[in-house]
Amino acid sequence: MTSPEPSASIANDPFPEGSVDAGVYPTHGDGFQHSLVLIDMGE
């Protein structure tokens, strides 16, 4: 039995249901550095 294909709207959604903003940063690099803190915190 194969699993059903997700609809295009779900498969291409960059923000899954239930996700929240952890912050807004001026550059991709700043956001990446702060993401390391969240990973270290286990979030």
PyMOL Python script that loads the backbone (N, CA, C, O; Angstrom):
from pymol import cmd

cmd.read_pdbstr("""\
ATOM      1  N   MET A   1       0.849  -1.178   0.000  1.00  0.00           N
ATOM      2  CA  MET A   1       0.000   0.000   0.000  1.00  0.00           C
ATOM      3  C   MET A   1       0.894   1.239   0.000  1.00  0.00           C
ATOM      4  O   MET A   1       1.797   1.355   0.829  1.00  0.00           O
ATOM      5  N   THR A   2       0.649   2.148  -0.910  1.00  0.00           N
ATOM      6  CA  THR A   2       1.449   3.376  -0.976  1.00  0.00           C
ATOM      7  C   THR A   2       0.772   4.483  -0.194  1.00  0.00           C
ATOM      8  O   THR A   2      -0.451   4.510  -0.057  1.00  0.00           O
ATOM      9  N   SER A   3       1.589   5.400   0.319  1.00  0.00           N
ATOM     10  CA  SER A   3       1.014   6.528   1.053  1.00  0.00           C
ATOM     11  C   SER A   3       0.481   7.546   0.055  1.00  0.00           C
ATOM     12  O   SER A   3       1.021   7.683  -1.042  1.00  0.00           O
ATOM     13  N   PRO A   4      -0.571   8.259   0.427  1.00  0.00           N
ATOM     14  CA  PRO A   4      -1.152   9.238  -0.494  1.00  0.00           C
ATOM     15  C   PRO A   4      -0.203  10.409  -0.706  1.00  0.00           C
ATOM     16  O   PRO A   4       0.578  10.763   0.178  1.00  0.00           O
ATOM     17  N   GLU A   5      -0.282  10.996  -1.881  1.00  0.00           N
ATOM     18  CA  GLU A   5       0.522  12.173  -2.196  1.00  0.00           C
ATOM     19  C   GLU A   5      -0.075  13.384  -1.474  1.00  0.00           C
ATOM     20  O   GLU A   5      -1.290  13.580  -1.506  1.00  0.00           O
ATOM     21  N   PRO A   6       0.769  14.202  -0.819  1.00  0.00           N
ATOM     22  CA  PRO A   6       0.215  15.420  -0.203  1.00  0.00           C
ATOM     23  C   PRO A   6      -0.210  16.399  -1.292  1.00  0.00           C
ATOM     24  O   PRO A   6       0.348  16.398  -2.389  1.00  0.00           O
ATOM     25  N   SER A   7      -1.183  17.217  -0.990  1.00  0.00           N
ATOM     26  CA  SER A   7      -1.620  18.204  -1.978  1.00  0.00           C
ATOM     27  C   SER A   7      -0.510  19.234  -2.169  1.00  0.00           C
ATOM     28  O   SER A   7       0.331  19.416  -1.288  1.00  0.00           O
ATOM     29  N   ALA A   8      -0.508  19.896  -3.299  1.00  0.00           N
ATOM     30  CA  ALA A   8       0.542  20.866  -3.615  1.00  0.00           C
ATOM     31  C   ALA A   8       0.581  21.988  -2.586  1.00  0.00           C
ATOM     32  O   ALA A   8       1.659  22.469  -2.238  1.00  0.00           O
ATOM     33  N   SER A   9      -0.578  22.410  -2.097  1.00  0.00           N
ATOM     34  CA  SER A   9      -0.594  23.521  -1.147  1.00  0.00           C
ATOM     35  C   SER A   9       0.075  23.137   0.175  1.00  0.00           C
ATOM     36  O   SER A   9       0.703  23.984   0.811  1.00  0.00           O
ATOM     37  N   ILE A  10      -0.046  21.894   0.594  1.00  0.00           N
ATOM     38  CA  ILE A  10       0.602  21.450   1.830  1.00  0.00           C
ATOM     39  C   ILE A  10       2.086  21.208   1.583  1.00  0.00           C
ATOM     40  O   ILE A  10       2.919  21.611   2.395  1.00  0.00           O
ATOM     41  N   ALA A  11       2.422  20.568   0.495  1.00  0.00           N
ATOM     42  CA  ALA A  11       3.808  20.219   0.213  1.00  0.00           C
ATOM     43  C   ALA A  11       4.686  21.457   0.044  1.00  0.00           C
ATOM     44  O   ALA A  11       5.870  21.416   0.377  1.00  0.00           O
ATOM     45  N   ASN A  12       4.135  22.545  -0.464  1.00  0.00           N
ATOM     46  CA  ASN A  12       4.919  23.755  -0.713  1.00  0.00           C
ATOM     47  C   ASN A  12       4.766  24.809   0.368  1.00  0.00           C
ATOM     48  O   ASN A  12       5.252  25.928   0.202  1.00  0.00           O
ATOM     49  N   ASP A  13       4.105  24.482   1.473  1.00  0.00           N
ATOM     50  CA  ASP A  13       3.869  25.446   2.533  1.00  0.00           C
ATOM     51  C   ASP A  13       5.130  25.617   3.378  1.00  0.00           C
ATOM     52  O   ASP A  13       5.525  24.681   4.074  1.00  0.00           O
ATOM     53  N   PRO A  14       5.774  26.791   3.338  1.00  0.00           N
ATOM     54  CA  PRO A  14       6.992  26.987   4.129  1.00  0.00           C
ATOM     55  C   PRO A  14       6.708  27.159   5.618  1.00  0.00           C
ATOM     56  O   PRO A  14       7.626  27.082   6.434  1.00  0.00           O
ATOM     57  N   PHE A  15       5.438  27.393   5.980  1.00  0.00           N
ATOM     58  CA  PHE A  15       5.068  27.603   7.373  1.00  0.00           C
ATOM     59  C   PHE A  15       3.992  26.605   7.773  1.00  0.00           C
ATOM     60  O   PHE A  15       2.802  26.893   7.641  1.00  0.00           O
ATOM     61  N   PRO A  16       4.397  25.428   8.262  1.00  0.00           N
ATOM     62  CA  PRO A  16       3.401  24.413   8.637  1.00  0.00           C
ATOM     63  C   PRO A  16       2.448  24.909   9.719  1.00  0.00           C
ATOM     64  O   PRO A  16       2.795  25.768  10.530  1.00  0.00           O
ATOM     65  N   GLU A  17       1.245  24.351   9.714  1.00  0.00           N
ATOM     66  CA  GLU A  17       0.246  24.722  10.710  1.00  0.00           C
ATOM     67  C   GLU A  17       0.812  24.518  12.108  1.00  0.00           C
ATOM     68  O   GLU A  17       1.431  23.491  12.384  1.00  0.00           O
ATOM     69  N   GLY A  18       0.607  25.482  12.983  1.00  0.00           N
ATOM     70  CA  GLY A  18       1.083  25.382  14.356  1.00  0.00           C
ATOM     71  C   GLY A  18       2.458  25.987  14.581  1.00  0.00           C
ATOM     72  O   GLY A  18       2.929  26.054  15.716  1.00  0.00           O
ATOM     73  N   SER A  19       3.113  26.433  13.497  1.00  0.00           N
ATOM     74  CA  SER A  19       4.429  27.043  13.673  1.00  0.00           C
ATOM     75  C   SER A  19       4.261  28.505  14.082  1.00  0.00           C
ATOM     76  O   SER A  19       3.253  29.138  13.769  1.00  0.00           O
ATOM     77  N   VAL A  20       5.255  29.022  14.779  1.00  0.00           N
ATOM     78  CA  VAL A  20       5.237  30.419  15.218  1.00  0.00           C
ATOM     79  C   VAL A  20       6.573  31.064  14.881  1.00  0.00           C
ATOM     80  O   VAL A  20       7.582  30.374  14.733  1.00  0.00           O
ATOM     81  N   ASP A  21       6.581  32.371  14.762  1.00  0.00           N
ATOM     82  CA  ASP A  21       7.826  33.098  14.534  1.00  0.00           C
ATOM     83  C   ASP A  21       8.654  33.084  15.818  1.00  0.00           C
ATOM     84  O   ASP A  21       8.143  33.374  16.900  1.00  0.00           O
ATOM     85  N   ALA A  22       9.916  32.750  15.689  1.00  0.00           N
ATOM     86  CA  ALA A  22      10.825  32.796  16.840  1.00  0.00           C
ATOM     87  C   ALA A  22      11.550  34.130  16.875  1.00  0.00           C
ATOM     88  O   ALA A  22      12.170  34.478  17.880  1.00  0.00           O
ATOM     89  N   GLY A  23      11.477  34.871  15.790  1.00  0.00           N
ATOM     90  CA  GLY A  23      12.115  36.176  15.711  1.00  0.00           C
ATOM     91  C   GLY A  23      12.163  36.651  14.282  1.00  0.00           C
ATOM     92  O   GLY A  23      11.965  35.873  13.349  1.00  0.00           O
ATOM     93  N   VAL A  24      12.426  37.923  14.112  1.00  0.00           N
ATOM     94  CA  VAL A  24      12.575  38.517  12.789  1.00  0.00           C
ATOM     95  C   VAL A  24      13.943  39.181  12.776  1.00  0.00           C
ATOM     96  O   VAL A  24      14.247  40.007  13.637  1.00  0.00           O
ATOM     97  N   TYR A  25      14.766  38.821  11.798  1.00  0.00           N
ATOM     98  CA  TYR A  25      16.146  39.282  11.753  1.00  0.00           C
ATOM     99  C   TYR A  25      16.417  40.000  10.442  1.00  0.00           C
ATOM    100  O   TYR A  25      15.823  39.669   9.417  1.00  0.00           O
ATOM    101  N   PRO A  26      17.317  40.988  10.468  1.00  0.00           N
ATOM    102  CA  PRO A  26      17.559  41.784   9.257  1.00  0.00           C
ATOM    103  C   PRO A  26      18.260  41.024   8.135  1.00  0.00           C
ATOM    104  O   PRO A  26      18.115  41.380   6.966  1.00  0.00           O
ATOM    105  N   THR A  27      19.012  39.986   8.475  1.00  0.00           N
ATOM    106  CA  THR A  27      19.713  39.228   7.439  1.00  0.00           C
ATOM    107  C   THR A  27      19.537  37.737   7.685  1.00  0.00           C
ATOM    108  O   THR A  27      19.221  37.304   8.793  1.00  0.00           O
ATOM    109  N   HIS A  28      19.749  36.964   6.625  1.00  0.00           N
ATOM    110  CA  HIS A  28      19.696  35.502   6.728  1.00  0.00           C
ATOM    111  C   HIS A  28      20.745  35.009   7.723  1.00  0.00           C
ATOM    112  O   HIS A  28      20.477  34.097   8.504  1.00  0.00           O
ATOM    113  N   GLY A  29      21.927  35.603   7.698  1.00  0.00           N
ATOM    114  CA  GLY A  29      23.010  35.213   8.599  1.00  0.00           C
ATOM    115  C   GLY A  29      22.651  35.423  10.059  1.00  0.00           C
ATOM    116  O   GLY A  29      22.935  34.571  10.901  1.00  0.00           O
ATOM    117  N   ASP A  30      22.026  36.560  10.365  1.00  0.00           N
ATOM    118  CA  ASP A  30      21.602  36.818  11.745  1.00  0.00           C
ATOM    119  C   ASP A  30      20.575  35.785  12.196  1.00  0.00           C
ATOM    120  O   ASP A  30      20.650  35.275  13.313  1.00  0.00           O
ATOM    121  N   GLY A  31      19.628  35.484  11.334  1.00  0.00           N
ATOM    122  CA  GLY A  31      18.614  34.478  11.665  1.00  0.00           C
ATOM    123  C   GLY A  31      19.231  33.115  11.884  1.00  0.00           C
ATOM    124  O   GLY A  31      18.832  32.387  12.793  1.00  0.00           O
ATOM    125  N   PHE A  32      20.206  32.763  11.053  1.00  0.00           N
ATOM    126  CA  PHE A  32      20.876  31.474  11.197  1.00  0.00           C
ATOM    127  C   PHE A  32      21.609  31.389  12.526  1.00  0.00           C
ATOM    128  O   PHE A  32      21.515  30.371  13.212  1.00  0.00           O
ATOM    129  N   GLN A  33      22.330  32.427  12.904  1.00  0.00           N
ATOM    130  CA  GLN A  33      23.056  32.408  14.174  1.00  0.00           C
ATOM    131  C   GLN A  33      22.097  32.242  15.349  1.00  0.00           C
ATOM    132  O   GLN A  33      22.390  31.503  16.288  1.00  0.00           O
ATOM    133  N   HIS A  34      20.966  32.918  15.301  1.00  0.00           N
ATOM    134  CA  HIS A  34      19.991  32.791  16.379  1.00  0.00           C
ATOM    135  C   HIS A  34      19.319  31.423  16.369  1.00  0.00           C
ATOM    136  O   HIS A  34      18.886  30.940  17.415  1.00  0.00           O
ATOM    137  N   SER A  35      19.227  30.794  15.199  1.00  0.00           N
ATOM    138  CA  SER A  35      18.635  29.453  15.142  1.00  0.00           C
ATOM    139  C   SER A  35      19.504  28.460  15.890  1.00  0.00           C
ATOM    140  O   SER A  35      18.992  27.494  16.455  1.00  0.00           O
ATOM    141  N   LEU A  36      20.809  28.682  15.903  1.00  0.00           N
ATOM    142  CA  LEU A  36      21.700  27.793  16.648  1.00  0.00           C
ATOM    143  C   LEU A  36      21.401  27.834  18.134  1.00  0.00           C
ATOM    144  O   LEU A  36      21.524  26.816  18.815  1.00  0.00           O
ATOM    145  N   VAL A  37      21.010  28.991  18.650  1.00  0.00           N
ATOM    146  CA  VAL A  37      20.622  29.106  20.058  1.00  0.00           C
ATOM    147  C   VAL A  37      19.379  28.276  20.323  1.00  0.00           C
ATOM    148  O   VAL A  37      19.313  27.575  21.333  1.00  0.00           O
ATOM    149  N   LEU A  38      18.385  28.338  19.434  1.00  0.00           N
ATOM    150  CA  LEU A  38      17.165  27.567  19.613  1.00  0.00           C
ATOM    151  C   LEU A  38      17.446  26.073  19.556  1.00  0.00           C
ATOM    152  O   LEU A  38      16.866  25.302  20.321  1.00  0.00           O
ATOM    153  N   ILE A  39      18.332  25.661  18.654  1.00  0.00           N
ATOM    154  CA  ILE A  39      18.692  24.242  18.569  1.00  0.00           C
ATOM    155  C   ILE A  39      19.358  23.805  19.871  1.00  0.00           C
ATOM    156  O   ILE A  39      19.051  22.739  20.403  1.00  0.00           O
ATOM    157  N   ASP A  40      20.270  24.633  20.382  1.00  0.00           N
ATOM    158  CA  ASP A  40      20.974  24.310  21.617  1.00  0.00           C
ATOM    159  C   ASP A  40      20.002  24.219  22.792  1.00  0.00           C
ATOM    160  O   ASP A  40      20.227  23.449  23.726  1.00  0.00           O
ATOM    161  N   MET A  41      18.921  25.003  22.750  1.00  0.00           N
ATOM    162  CA  MET A  41      17.916  24.973  23.808  1.00  0.00           C
ATOM    163  C   MET A  41      16.968  23.780  23.653  1.00  0.00           C
ATOM    164  O   MET A  41      16.156  23.511  24.539  1.00  0.00           O
ATOM    165  N   GLY A  42      17.069  23.077  22.543  1.00  0.00           N
ATOM    166  CA  GLY A  42      16.191  21.941  22.310  1.00  0.00           C
ATOM    167  C   GLY A  42      14.852  22.293  21.725  1.00  0.00           C
ATOM    168  O   GLY A  42      13.912  21.501  21.799  1.00  0.00           O
ATOM    169  N   GLU A  43      14.748  23.471  21.143  1.00  0.00           N
ATOM    170  CA  GLU A  43      13.486  23.914  20.545  1.00  0.00           C
ATOM    171  C   GLU A  43      13.460  23.618  19.078  1.00  0.00           C
ATOM    172  O   GLU A  43      12.474  23.921  18.405  1.00  0.00           O
TER     173      GLU A  43
END
""", "prot")
cmd.dss("prot")
cmd.show_as("cartoon", "prot")
cmd.util.cbc("prot")
cmd.orient("prot")
